[in-house]
Structures are given as structure tokens and as C-alpha cells.
Amino acid sequence: MGRKLKKIWTKVSKILAIALILGFVSCAKEEDKKEETIKIGVIVPLTGDLASFGETMVNAARLAESEINEGGGVLGKKIELKLCDDGTTPDGAKSCFDKLTSEGIKLIIGPATSSAIIKGICGGNTQSCDPVKQKRTLIISPSATSPLITDIGDDGLIWRNAPSDDLQGGVLAELARGKIEGLEAMKVDKVSVIYRDDPYGAKLAEEFKDKFESLGGTVLKFVKYAEDKETDFSSEIQEAYGSGNPDALVLITFAKDGVNLLKDLKSYIEQNNKPKPKLFGCDGNMDTSISGEKTITDLIKDNFVGTASSAPVGSEIYKAFSQKYNQKYGKPPEIYNDNVYDLVYILAMGIQAAGEPDADKVKEKLPQLTAGGEKVKPVSAGGNWKDIITKISQGVDIDYDGASGSNEFDENGDVKSGVYNIWKVINNNGNANDFQSLKIVERIKIIEK
């Protein structure tokens, strides 16, 4: 019996050993599977004030992801976009940043708003964005436009391919003073400004005011409201009218607050027998939830004009991207969709050039890939992704031009120029066609030494 038990135990031991080995192999294989993709984080507002922006941004990002992966991916692996909804809040952006970086992700597209970066990720500190520096994470936003972002102490780790609002504020002021060729009839002399008091709204309002007054205009009232406020704007509207009837109101809002402010404005005008003022807005107002609100149609239709960062809509690359996006999703791309699309390509090229998804190595490559070399373009515009990564691997100097333009960056991680769409609300169907493009203008960023 003793020998038999010993033999049985020996066999059992061998079986257990094999099982353990197979278990380790299985675990190793599972671990390998986890590393089969290169992950890029994407912080987007899928809920909250800018939820309609977030949905279309994801569409554009997925389109680029599929084109790159169908062409062979990066470094022999597919890229994988890891989405996180920040709810259009600074706290949400911070939570997303912490979540993505805890998963080892070092490259992040987004967040969408300036407040999400400055108040959320950087904790309100523009002198030193310690979380980004400590975690050595590159964040590159498609739509955060506050001038404050330019000078954040970030070790060169915060970038964006949307132009700074020091450009948009000037264009909006030129529009309101009738200084844009062909749109001279828009001229007004006296305005009141109502703006959300966050890094985006406050700086854009300030840039507008400075430029508008330098062009001979008068700002009667400069009225702010808390960035988390979404309803009951009666006191702000009364204050805006405190010095008499302005020729126009300049509104710097997001979507939900914008809709409710306009509803309250309509009530105020009707109850106080005020003349309907001209309305000027910005990119935050170019939202289909505003244009599609039936209760304010007679206030905004053919009366609400503004500025928004724009794709170079006349370029063949943008036209091709727009057509493919429309075919895939059944509707045309919206504001900043082209920026997101290009950022997926730019980061993928950066990873290929750096040899790994390392933030410090990738950021050093980005200026070289987007200026001064052999022109390349995205797949939607007839580009060949396999050819692009082959050129990068061979050390060929390339210059990516995308759907959003040249994407050439300065030493602060800002794009060097901005294209702006002068828009007007012409309908209330709740889609992109509610906004008519009156003119496209380009401005170059002036760097003061």
C-alpha cells in the first residue's frame, strides 16, 4: 500500500506541476493580450453642458482609430482609445485624469474645456501643474482655448490644437465693430457682455472687451456669473441693461446655461417692452441645443451671430474628412471634430517616431512631424497610413497636414494660427445646418518676446 500511495502521489504531483505551469503560461498569455494594444486616453464631455460636443468628438476619434488600425496600427500594435466622461466639470476631468494615469496611460486627448485643465487637472494652479509633471503625462486638448493655458508651468506637457482665445476675442470684437470685410453691417457701438466666470469665459470676455474698446466701441456693462450656474439669469440680464439699452449683448456661455439665459432674456424683453438687441456669441454658443430651442426662435433666428474656431472648410483634406464622417455617421462633422480626428493621428505618429508611448519622448517628436518635411495626410483624404509609418521608421522628415489644418505648434504647445468661422443662426432644427457660415477668416498668433 505504501509504494502504491507513493506512486499515486508522484503522479498527482506531476499533474499539479503541469497544471501550475499551464496556469502560469495562461496568465502570461493573458498579460500579453493586455499589452497587444497601445492605449491613448480620451477625456470627453459625454454628459453635462457640452454633451452634444462630446458625442461627435468620440465619432471623429473612432474614425481616426479605425483608419490607423486598418493600416497596421503603431509599432506593430493596434491603438486603443480609452474613453472617460468628465461630465463637463473640473472635478470630472480630475477623476478621469487620475483613472487613466492609474492604468499606466501617458498620452491623453482632452479634456475639452479650459476649466477642466486649469481647475480640474492642475488644481487651479497656473504656475505649476504638478499632477501632469509628477505623472509625466502628455495631455493635448482639441478645444481648450483659454490664453491662461499658454503659460502654465507644465514642463511642456500640456498642448492643444485649438487656437488660443487671444485670437478669437479679437475676431469677435472686429465683427461687432464692423471691421470684417463684407460684414460691415454688423457694426454696433454700445454692448453689454454676459459671461461665465471660468478660465474660458473670463479670458475670452476680457480679450473681447480690450479689443472692442480699442476699436472705438463702448462696453456698458461687464457681467459675470458662476461657472456652475445653469438657470435663473434674471439678475445678470437686469445688470446688463443697467446703463440703458445696449445695441447688442455679447454672450459667452456653454449650451445649457446659454439656452436658459436666452429664455430669460426673451422674457425680460417682453415684460419690459425692450427692443430686441443684436446678439453676438462665440464657439460655446454654436451648439445645436441652442439653435434648436423652439421657444427662443424669434430671438435668435437671423439675429444671433458669432465666432467659432473652424476647420479650413475650403481645404480638400477637410472636405474629404467631412464626406467620410458624413457617410459613416449620417450627419456632417461639428465644431472641433476635425481637431480630435487629427490628434489621434498626431499622437500615433508621435508614438511611432518615439518608439514607445512615453510622454516626454512623444512631445519632442510632435513639432518635427507637423512642419517642414514631406507632406502627408490622413487616410480619409487619400493618405496611406502604412506609408506614413514606414517613412517615420526610415527617418524621413514628414509634415502632417490634417482636417483641422497644418497643426504647426509653437514652443508652448499652441498652434501658430487660427481659422475662424463667422456664423449666424438661420434655422431651428437642432442640427449643424442651423448655423450659416458668413465668412472664414484666419489670424496668426503674435508671439511677444
C-alpha positions in Angstrom: 0.0 0.0 0.0 2.9 2.4 0.8 4.5 2.0 -2.6 1.2 2.4 -4.4 0.4 5.6 -2.5 3.9 7.0 -3.3 3.4 6.3 -7.0 -0.1 7.9 -6.9 1.3 10.9 -5.1 4.1 11.2 -7.6 1.7 11.2 -10.5 -0.5 13.7 -8.7 2.5 16.0 -8.1 3.4 15.8 -11.7 -0.2 16.7 -12.7 -0.2 19.6 -10.3 3.1 20.8 -11.5 1.9 20.7 -15.1 -1.3 22.5 -14.1 0.7 25.2 -12.4 2.9 25.6 -15.4 0.0 25.8 -17.7 -1.6 28.3 -15.3 1.4 30.5 -15.4 1.5 30.2 -19.2 -2.1 31.1 -19.4 -1.6 34.1 -17.1 1.4 35.1 -19.2 -0.7 34.9 -22.3 -3.5 36.9 -20.7 -0.9 39.5 -19.7 0.5 39.5 -23.3 -3.0 40.1 -24.6 -3.3 43.2 -22.4 -0.2 44.5 -24.0 -1.3 43.9 -27.5 -2.7 47.4 -27.9 -1.2 50.8 -27.3 -3.6 52.8 -25.2 -4.4 56.5 -25.7 -6.7 58.2 -23.2 -9.6 60.4 -24.3 -11.3 62.7 -21.8 -14.6 63.9 -23.3 -17.8 65.6 -22.1 -20.4 62.9 -22.7 -22.7 64.4 -20.1 -23.2 67.9 -18.8 -23.2 71.2 -20.6 -21.2 70.1 -23.6 -22.6 66.6 -24.0 -23.5 67.2 -27.7 -19.9 68.2 -28.3 -18.6 65.0 -26.7 -20.7 62.6 -28.7 -19.4 63.9 -32.1 -15.8 64.2 -30.8 -15.9 60.5 -30.0 -17.2 59.8 -33.5 -14.2 61.6 -35.0 -11.7 59.9 -32.7 -13.1 56.5 -33.6 -12.9 57.2 -37.3 -9.2 58.0 -37.0 -8.6 55.0 -34.7 -10.2 52.6 -37.3 -8.2 54.1 -40.2 -4.9 53.8 -38.3 -5.6 50.2 -37.1 -6.7 49.1 -40.6 -3.4 50.4 -41.8 -1.4 48.3 -39.4 -1.5 50.3 -36.2 1.6 51.7 -34.4 4.8 49.8 -33.7 3.1 46.7 -34.9 0.2 47.0 -32.5 -3.3 48.4 -32.7 -4.1 51.6 -30.9 -6.9 51.6 -28.3 -8.8 54.7 -27.3 -9.8 54.6 -23.6 -12.7 57.0 -23.1 -13.6 58.8 -19.9 -16.6 61.1 -19.4 -15.7 64.2 -17.4 -19.3 65.4 -17.3 -18.1 68.9 -18.4 -16.8 69.6 -14.9 -13.3 70.2 -13.5 -13.8 67.5 -10.8 -14.8 65.1 -13.5 -11.7 65.9 -15.5 -9.5 65.3 -12.5 -11.2 62.0 -11.8 -10.7 60.9 -15.4 -7.0 62.0 -15.4 -6.4 60.0 -12.2 -8.2 57.0 -13.6 -6.4 56.9 -16.9 -2.9 57.6 -15.4 -3.5 54.8 -12.8 -3.9 52.5 -15.7 -0.5 53.5 -17.0 -1.7 55.7 -19.8 0.7 58.5 -20.5 -0.9 60.2 -23.5 -4.3 61.8 -23.3 -6.5 63.7 -25.8 -8.6 66.3 -24.0 -10.2 67.4 -21.8 -12.4 69.7 -23.9 -12.6 72.8 -21.7 -10.1 75.2 -20.3 -11.6 74.9 -16.8 -11.2 71.1 -16.9 -7.5 71.6 -17.4 -6.8 74.5 -15.2 -9.2 74.0 -12.3 -9.5 70.2 -12.7 -6.2 68.6 -13.6 -4.0 71.4 -12.4 -6.0 72.2 -9.3 -6.3 75.8 -10.2 -2.5 76.4 -10.2 -1.3 78.0 -13.4 2.2 78.4 -12.0 2.9 74.7 -11.8 0.6 71.9 -12.9 2.1 69.4 -10.5 -0.1 66.4 -11.4 0.9 66.4 -15.0 4.6 66.9 -14.2 4.6 64.3 -11.5 2.9 61.7 -13.6 4.8 62.7 -16.8 1.6 62.6 -18.8 1.1 64.5 -22.1 -2.4 66.0 -22.4 -3.4 67.6 -25.7 -6.8 69.2 -26.0 -8.8 69.7 -29.2 -10.9 72.6 -27.8 -9.5 74.2 -24.6 -8.9 77.8 -25.7 -8.1 80.0 -22.7 -5.0 82.1 -23.1 -4.1 81.1 -19.5 -3.1 77.7 -20.8 -0.2 79.1 -22.8 1.9 80.0 -19.7 1.0 77.1 -17.3 4.1 75.7 -15.7 3.8 72.2 -17.2 7.3 71.0 -18.3 5.9 71.3 -21.9 3.3 68.6 -21.3 0.1 70.5 -21.9 -0.7 71.1 -25.6 -3.7 71.9 -27.8 -4.5 72.2 -31.5 -7.3 74.7 -31.0 -6.1 78.3 -31.2 -5.9 80.5 -28.1 -8.8 82.9 -27.4 -6.5 85.8 -27.6 -7.2 85.3 -31.3 -11.0 84.7 -31.0 -11.6 87.7 -28.8 -10.1 89.9 -31.4 -12.1 88.4 -34.3 -15.3 88.8 -32.2 -14.6 92.4 -31.5 -13.8 93.1 -35.2 -17.1 91.5 -36.1 -19.1 93.6 -33.6 -17.3 96.8 -34.8 -18.0 96.1 -38.5 -14.3 95.7 -39.3 -14.5 92.4 -41.2 -14.7 92.9 -44.9 -18.2 92.1 -46.2 -19.8 92.2 -42.8 -19.6 95.9 -42.1 -23.4 96.0 -41.4 -22.8 94.1 -38.1 -21.3 97.2 -36.6 -22.6 98.2 -33.1 -21.3 101.0 -30.8 -22.5 100.0 -27.3 -22.6 96.5 -25.9 -23.0 94.7 -22.6 -21.2 91.4 -22.1 -22.5 88.5 -20.1 -20.0 85.7 -19.5 -19.4 82.6 -17.5 -16.7 83.2 -14.9 -14.3 80.4 -15.6 -10.9 80.3 -17.3 -12.5 80.1 -20.7 -15.3 82.7 -20.3 -13.4 85.3 -18.3 -10.4 85.4 -20.5 -12.4 85.5 -23.8 -14.6 88.2 -22.4 -11.5 90.2 -21.4 -9.9 89.8 -24.8 -13.1 90.9 -26.5 -13.5 94.0 -24.2 -10.0 95.2 -24.7 -10.2 94.9 -28.5 -13.7 96.3 -28.8 -12.8 99.4 -26.8 -9.5 99.8 -28.8 -11.7 99.9 -31.9 -13.8 102.7 -30.5 -16.7 100.8 -29.1 -18.2 101.1 -25.6 -18.8 98.3 -23.1 -21.7 99.4 -21.0 -21.7 96.5 -18.5 -19.4 93.6 -18.0 -21.5 90.9 -16.2 -20.2 87.6 -14.9 -21.9 84.5 -13.4 -20.7 81.4 -11.7 -19.5 78.7 -14.0 -21.8 76.1 -12.4 -24.8 78.3 -12.8 -27.4 76.9 -15.3 -30.7 78.7 -14.5 -32.2 82.0 -13.4 -30.3 84.7 -15.2 -32.7 87.5 -14.5 -30.3 89.4 -12.2 -27.5 89.3 -14.8 -29.8 90.5 -17.6 -31.1 93.4 -15.5 -27.5 94.3 -14.7 -26.6 94.2 -18.4 -29.4 96.7 -19.1 -28.4 98.9 -16.1 -26.9 101.7 -18.1 -29.7 101.8 -20.7 -30.4 99.7 -23.8 -27.3 98.3 -25.3 -27.1 98.0 -29.1 -26.1 94.4 -28.6 -25.5 91.7 -26.0 -22.3 89.6 -26.2 -22.9 86.2 -24.7 -20.1 83.9 -23.7 -21.7 80.7 -22.4 -21.9 76.9 -22.9 -25.1 75.1 -24.0 -27.3 74.6 -21.0 -26.6 77.9 -19.4 -26.8 79.6 -22.8 -30.3 78.2 -23.6 -31.6 79.2 -20.2 -30.0 82.7 -20.4 -31.7 83.3 -23.8 -35.1 82.1 -22.4 -34.8 84.6 -19.5 -33.6 87.3 -22.0 -36.7 86.8 -24.1 -39.0 87.1 -21.0 -37.2 90.2 -19.9 -37.5 91.9 -23.3 -41.2 91.1 -23.5 -42.1 92.1 -19.9 -40.2 95.3 -20.1 -41.1 96.3 -23.6 -37.4 96.4 -24.6 -36.2 96.5 -28.3 -34.7 93.2 -29.4 -30.9 93.6 -29.2 -28.4 92.1 -31.7 -26.8 89.0 -30.2 -23.1 88.1 -30.6 -21.7 84.8 -29.4 -18.7 82.5 -29.5 -17.8 78.9 -30.0 -19.6 77.8 -26.8 -22.9 79.1 -28.2 -22.5 77.3 -31.5 -24.4 74.4 -30.2 -27.4 72.7 -31.7 -29.3 72.5 -28.4 -29.3 76.3 -28.5 -30.3 76.7 -32.2 -32.9 74.0 -31.9 -34.7 75.5 -28.9 -38.1 76.4 -30.3 -39.1 78.8 -27.6 -36.4 81.3 -28.5 -36.5 81.0 -32.3 -37.8 84.6 -32.8 -35.0 85.9 -30.6 -32.0 84.2 -32.2 -33.0 83.3 -35.8 -31.2 85.7 -38.2 -30.2 87.7 -35.1 -27.6 85.6 -33.4 -24.1 85.8 -34.9 -20.7 84.9 -33.6 -17.3 83.3 -34.0 -16.0 79.8 -33.6 -12.7 78.1 -34.2 -13.2 76.4 -37.5 -11.7 73.8 -39.8 -10.3 75.2 -43.0 -13.6 74.2 -44.8 -12.2 75.1 -48.2 -9.3 72.7 -48.0 -9.5 69.4 -49.9 -8.4 67.5 -46.8 -11.2 68.8 -44.7 -13.8 68.2 -47.4 -12.7 64.6 -47.7 -12.8 64.1 -44.0 -16.2 65.7 -43.8 -17.5 63.4 -46.5 -16.2 60.2 -44.9 -17.5 61.3 -41.5 -21.0 62.0 -43.0 -21.0 58.6 -44.7 -20.1 56.8 -41.5 -22.4 58.7 -39.1 -25.2 60.0 -41.3 -24.5 63.7 -40.4 -21.8 66.3 -41.0 -19.0 66.8 -38.5 -19.4 69.5 -35.9 -17.1 72.0 -34.2 -13.8 70.6 -33.1 -14.4 67.1 -34.6 -11.6 67.7 -37.1 -9.3 68.7 -34.2 -10.0 65.4 -32.3 -9.5 63.4 -35.5 -6.1 65.0 -36.2 -4.9 64.5 -32.6 -5.4 60.7 -32.9 -3.2 60.8 -36.0 -0.6 63.1 -34.4 -0.2 61.1 -31.3 0.0 57.8 -33.3 2.8 59.4 -35.4 4.5 60.6 -32.3 4.5 57.1 -30.7 5.9 55.6 -33.9 8.7 58.2 -34.0 9.5 57.9 -30.3 9.4 54.1 -30.4 7.1 53.9 -27.3 4.1 55.8 -25.8 6.3 57.8 -23.5 5.1 61.4 -22.9 8.5 63.1 -22.8 9.7 61.3 -25.9 6.5 61.8 -27.9 6.3 65.6 -27.1 9.8 66.1 -28.5 8.7 64.5 -31.8 5.4 66.3 -32.5 6.8 69.6 -33.9 9.0 67.7 -36.3 6.1 65.6 -37.6 3.9 68.6 -38.4 6.2 71.1 -40.0 8.9 71.4 -42.7 9.0 68.0 -44.2 7.4 65.8 -46.9 3.7 66.4 -46.9 1.5 63.5 -45.6 -2.3 63.5 -45.0 -4.9 61.3 -43.2 -6.5 58.2 -44.8 -9.8 59.9 -45.3 -8.1 62.4 -47.6 -6.3 59.7 -49.6 -3.3 59.3 -47.4 -1.7 55.9 -46.7 -1.1 55.1 -43.1 1.3 52.2 -43.8 3.4 54.6 -46.0 3.4 57.2 -43.2 4.7 54.9 -40.5 7.3 53.4 -43.0 8.6 56.9 -43.7 8.8 57.7 -39.9 10.7 54.4 -39.3 13.1 55.3 -42.1 13.8 58.7 -40.6 12.1 60.6 -43.3 11.1 64.2 -42.3 7.4 64.4 -42.7 4.8 67.2 -42.4 1.3 66.2 -41.5 -1.5 68.4 -42.7 -4.9 67.3 -41.4 -8.6 68.0 -41.4 -8.1 70.9 -39.0 -5.2 72.4 -40.9 -1.4 72.4 -40.6 -1.3 71.7 -36.9 2.1 73.5 -36.6 3.0 74.1 -32.9 5.0 76.8 -31.2 7.3 76.4 -28.2 4.3 76.5 -25.8 2.5 73.6 -27.4 0.0 76.1 -29.0 -0.9 76.1 -32.7 0.6 79.0 -34.5 -2.6 80.2 -36.3 -6.3 80.0 -36.0 -9.1 79.8 -38.6 -12.5 81.2 -37.5 -16.0 80.8 -38.8 -18.3 83.8 -38.6 -21.7 82.1 -38.1 -25.3 83.1 -38.0 -28.3 81.1 -36.7 -30.7 80.7 -39.7 -32.9 77.8 -38.6 -34.0 75.9 -35.5 -33.9 72.2 -36.5 -31.4 71.3 -33.9 -28.7 70.3 -36.3 -25.4 71.7 -37.8 -27.3 73.2 -40.7 -28.9 75.7 -38.3 -25.7 77.7 -38.5 -24.8 79.5 -41.7 -21.2 80.3 -42.3 -20.9 84.0 -43.3 -17.2 84.2 -43.7 -14.0 82.3 -42.8 -11.1 84.3 -41.5 -7.6 83.4 -40.5 -5.4 85.0 -37.8 -1.8 84.4 -36.9 -0.7 84.3 -33.3 1.7 87.1 -32.4 4.4 85.9 -30.1 5.7 88.7 -27.9 9.3 88.3 -26.9 
